[in-house]
Amino acid sequence: MIKYVTAMQRGAFMSKKWKVAIIGCGSFANSQYFPNVSKEANAETVAAVDIIPERAQAACAKYGIPNWYSSVYELIEKCDFDIAIDVTSIQAHHEINMAILGAGKHLISQKPAAPTVEMLNEQIELAKKRGVKFSCVPVHPMRFDINVAKQYIDNGLMGKAYYVKCNSSHGGPEYFQRRNTDPSFFHEEGAGALVDMGVHGLQIVTTIMGPAKRVSCMGKITTPVRVARSGGIDGMVINADKIPDQYVILLDYGDGRMAMVDTGFSQKASKAPMIEIFCDKGTISFSEPYITNPMPEIYMDSGEFDIRGWIKPGRPAHLPKGINNQCCCLGDIVNAIEKDTTPVLSPEHARHVLEIMCKIPEAIEKGCTLDLETTF
Ligand SMILES: NC(=O)c1ccc[n+]([C@@H]2O[C@H](COP(=O)([O-])OP(=O)(O)OC[C@H]3O[C@@H](n4cnc5c(N)ncnc54)[C@H](O)[C@@H]3O)[C@@H](O)[C@H]2O)c1
């Protein structure tokens, strides 16, 4: 169990090449993780795991990975690795995460890490007990544009940030993502638009505004039958009549502050900015793709300095460089291991987002506003 990191250990860590196992060799692993492991940290992929062995074998062949396994248990038994990335289907995350943490390995979990707050608490406790680092994506807290906005709010430039509006939607995984794998699981119990897309919007607004106090929501099933429009599954008919695919979520922060997350699988296109932050002294607006690390657009209104309008500040000097791909979470966890710090993508933040998502079905059903208990 790693409790204290000595200077000598730190020196050894800095020169260590971290061994990464990727569990789940589907669409996202192939687009974001396999190609970027060695770019984002001093790391190499030593194993590919999938319950469909051909996918693990294909990843090994394509990326020159030495080992493949068809279960997480086989990986744990046979392979020497340090960090696992769980990028399996949503419903598989809890079992895999518990197995990895129980084996004393560092873990990055795709979202949501668990179906309930209690289960995520089990994972958090297990990580602490085994002395390993545990982080949860999405990666929005690492974004350059969001960190610029936070700096402008925290240093008082924008005054009080009282309302954040976030649109986190696309037209559905069978439409939006050019995929060859079957996306049906996204529309089944345990998955759905809320945990797949709402999680992004909720992580974004809570990164900007902190933990919320109360939640209310309206949700609808807009498209109960879907026809795939992409890649190798073109024409596949998918039954999507179990879970809402369009949500409007309201978060209450008290003290005259609130946030709204518009999310789902029912918006094929939109020209709305992804995020807008409304403040006493102006507005911060995000419309560029964040992966390009753009500056947000700033509207300033100051009677004191007689200025009103959209301004174009240069890039702040003292912020992290931003991100180049979704595998930046690997750099975050390696940094946390080497310096014995908490990952930026903390599981406690993920737990707060999960609590909001878990309370939303009740808020919709009863048409009520529910208190939130977790914080981060
Ligand atoms: N962060 C993002 O922006 C983003 C975008 C897309 C997907 N995702 C997430 O990534 C994850 C995977 O999504 P995807 O689109 O790649 O799906 P996918 O179906 O293409 O890939 C998932 C893979 O996991 C494998 N798998 C399922 N259960 C397993 C188990 N018990 N053990 C080992 N392998 C198992 C499947 O066989 C499949 O190959 C999901 O959690 C999804 O929410 C995140």
The ligand as an SDF file (V2000), in Angstrom:
LIG
                    3D

 44 48  0  0  0  0  0  0  0  0999 V2000
  -16.0070   10.7270  -22.6160 N   0  0  0  0  0  0  0  0  0  0  0  0
  -16.6910   10.7300  -23.7560 C   0  0  0  0  0  0  0  0  0  0  0  0
  -16.8450   11.7690  -24.3850 O   0  0  0  0  0  0  0  0  0  0  0  0
  -17.2510    9.4340  -24.2680 C   0  0  0  0  0  0  0  0  0  0  0  0
  -17.6800    9.3110  -25.5830 C   0  0  0  0  0  0  0  0  0  0  0  0
  -18.1470    8.0580  -26.0180 C   0  0  0  0  0  0  0  0  0  0  0  0
  -18.2180    7.0180  -25.1190 C   0  0  0  0  0  0  0  0  0  0  0  0
  -17.8170    7.1890  -23.8350 N   0  0  0  0  0  0  0  0  0  0  0  0
  -17.9190    6.1140  -22.8440 C   0  0  0  0  0  0  0  0  0  0  0  0
  -16.9910    5.0900  -23.1630 O   0  0  0  0  0  0  0  0  0  0  0  0
  -17.5400    3.8210  -22.7740 C   0  0  0  0  0  0  0  0  0  0  0  0
  -17.5250    2.8820  -23.9740 C   0  0  0  0  0  0  0  0  0  0  0  0
  -18.2750    3.4710  -25.0140 O   0  0  0  0  0  0  0  0  0  0  0  0
  -18.0320    3.0180  -26.5180 P   0  0  0  0  0  0  0  0  0  0  0  0
  -18.7560    3.9830  -27.3550 O   0  0  0  0  0  0  0  0  0  0  0  0
  -16.5830    2.7770  -26.7660 O   0  0  0  0  0  0  0  0  0  0  0  0
  -18.8120    1.6190  -26.5260 O   0  0  0  0  0  0  0  0  0  0  0  0
  -18.4450    0.2970  -27.3790 P   0  0  0  0  0  0  0  0  0  0  0  0
  -19.6280   -0.6000  -27.2820 O   0  0  0  0  0  0  0  0  0  0  0  0
  -17.9510    0.6750  -28.7140 O   0  0  0  0  0  0  0  0  0  0  0  0
  -17.2160   -0.3370  -26.5570 O   0  0  0  0  0  0  0  0  0  0  0  0
  -17.3650   -0.9330  -25.3010 C   0  0  0  0  0  0  0  0  0  0  0  0
  -16.5630   -2.2260  -25.3080 C   0  0  0  0  0  0  0  0  0  0  0  0
  -16.5840   -2.7830  -23.9860 O   0  0  0  0  0  0  0  0  0  0  0  0
  -16.6540   -4.1950  -24.1190 C   0  0  0  0  0  0  0  0  0  0  0  0
  -17.1490   -4.7550  -22.8660 N   0  0  0  0  0  0  0  0  0  0  0  0
  -18.4070   -4.7060  -22.3600 C   0  0  0  0  0  0  0  0  0  0  0  0
  -18.4580   -5.3330  -21.1540 N   0  0  0  0  0  0  0  0  0  0  0  0
  -17.1970   -5.7560  -20.9030 C   0  0  0  0  0  0  0  0  0  0  0  0
  -16.6040   -6.4510  -19.8100 C   0  0  0  0  0  0  0  0  0  0  0  0
  -17.3280   -6.8450  -18.7690 N   0  0  0  0  0  0  0  0  0  0  0  0
  -15.2850   -6.7360  -19.8880 N   0  0  0  0  0  0  0  0  0  0  0  0
  -14.5310   -6.3370  -20.9510 C   0  0  0  0  0  0  0  0  0  0  0  0
  -15.0460   -5.6860  -22.0120 N   0  0  0  0  0  0  0  0  0  0  0  0
  -16.3580   -5.3970  -21.9880 C   0  0  0  0  0  0  0  0  0  0  0  0
  -17.5930   -4.4090  -25.2990 C   0  0  0  0  0  0  0  0  0  0  0  0
  -17.4610   -5.7030  -25.8520 O   0  0  0  0  0  0  0  0  0  0  0  0
  -17.1590   -3.2980  -26.2380 C   0  0  0  0  0  0  0  0  0  0  0  0
  -16.1590   -3.7300  -27.1420 O   0  0  0  0  0  0  0  0  0  0  0  0
  -18.9350    4.1060  -22.2130 C   0  0  0  0  0  0  0  0  0  0  0  0
  -18.8360    4.2450  -20.8220 O   0  0  0  0  0  0  0  0  0  0  0  0
  -19.2860    5.4590  -22.8060 C   0  0  0  0  0  0  0  0  0  0  0  0
  -20.1650    6.1980  -21.9720 O   0  0  0  0  0  0  0  0  0  0  0  0
  -17.3120    8.3600  -23.4260 C   0  0  0  0  0  0  0  0  0  0  0  0
  1  2  1  0
  2  3  2  0
  2  4  1  0
  4  5  1  0
  4 44  2  0
  5  6  2  0
  6  7  1  0
  7  8  2  0
  8  9  1  0
  8 44  1  0
  9 10  1  0
  9 42  1  0
 10 11  1  0
 11 12  1  0
 11 40  1  0
 12 13  1  0
 13 14  1  0
 14 15  2  0
 14 16  1  0
 14 17  1  0
 17 18  1  0
 18 19  2  0
 18 20  1  0
 18 21  1  0
 21 22  1  0
 22 23  1  0
 23 24  1  0
 23 38  1  0
 24 25  1  0
 25 26  1  0
 25 36  1  0
 26 27  1  0
 26 35  1  0
 27 28  2  0
 28 29  1  0
 29 30  1  0
 29 35  2  0
 30 31  1  0
 30 32  2  0
 32 33  1  0
 33 34  2  0
 34 35  1  0
 36 37  1  0
 36 38  1  0
 38 39  1  0
 40 41  1  0
 40 42  1  0
 42 43  1  0
M  CHG  2   8   1  16  -1
M  END
$$$$
